[in-house]
Amino acid sequence: MPFADKAQGWDVHTLPSAEGKSFLVTGGNAGIGYFVAEQLAGTGATVVLGSRDPAKAEAATASIRARVPGAEVRHLRLDLADPALLKASVAALRLDRLDAVVHNAGVALDHPPRRETRDGHELMFATNHLGHFALTGWLAPLLAATPESRIVITGSFAAKSERLDLDDLQSAHDYRPKRTYGRSKLAQMLFGVELDRRLRAAGRTTLSVVVHPGGALDSLTPSRPPVRVRTTAERLRGLPLGLVVQGKESGAWPAVRAVLDPDVRGGQLWGPRMFGLRGRPVTEPLWDHLADAGTAARLWTASRALTGVDPVLGPL
């Protein structure tokens, strides 16, 4: 039986129609991004998978079409670690409106050494935060032209215990992979909250909403061949963890709700209901450090200087 949010009338398995709308999902070829794209495709919308790997994007597109008959889904070549290519990527969208972008793509390095992009930025900070910061600026005209468009920022529970070092944003002096990843996701979430403040101040109707998937594990995620196949051994190993966390299909629910639910408001944080780790998507109070407007403003200034883009105003 579908798990419905009776208090707010939201059923994660019966989504409202979004026919005629267009959504871009960065990193839509794998992981949580794939399931965000698959679920949104089921609403009748046009879904664009932003991915740097055409082969993986093609596999994801085929999987979605096999599960969602008539799905309107296509691929956009998108490399968030290379901001010089973002202008061309946005032009290649060939859309006259964009109802929502889900900033989901990310990279996590499990082991040293520290890696840099060709622009000299630390790879996780560049991809997870700076790339989405810049992409938002290039998308600004499309989003502004679409009434009540939405920017959905996918953060991480890993950011809850981290704090930014504004003097070492790119971990040049203190590089530890897990900490650097958590801080890059924290930067992304602070950006999402600050973005909504600035959109409101500018009188825009576009909303910026921050979400996180809770604990989303591969071992609890259903197979989607050829994108990914879960083995029987993986499934069995993951069963006990299912009491505490969830799979990536469920981890997609907060982002999907943030895109579709008319009751969602800008500046909100959405995550899983049960301790922020699993369950249906609900709004939750902003974490204390996400409400730090001073840190968010300084991060914005630094990101603007590093990218040459203002997400509200567009390219500088």
Secondary structure, DSSP 8 states (H G I E B T S, - for coil): ---EETTTTEETTS----TT-EEEEETTTSHHHHHHHHHHHTTT-EEEEEES-HHHHHHHHHHHHHHSTT-EEEEEE--TT-GGGHHHHHHTT--S--SEEEE-------SSS--B-TTS-BHHHIIIIIHHHHHHHHHHHHHHTSTT-EEEEE--GGGTT----TT-TT-SSS--HHHHHHHHHHHHHHHHHHHHHHHHHTT---EEEEE---SEEGGGS--BTTTB---HHHHHHHTGGGGT-EEHHHHTHHHHHHHH-TT--TT-EEEEEETTTEEEEEEE---GGGG-HHHHHHHHHHHHHHHSEETTTEE-
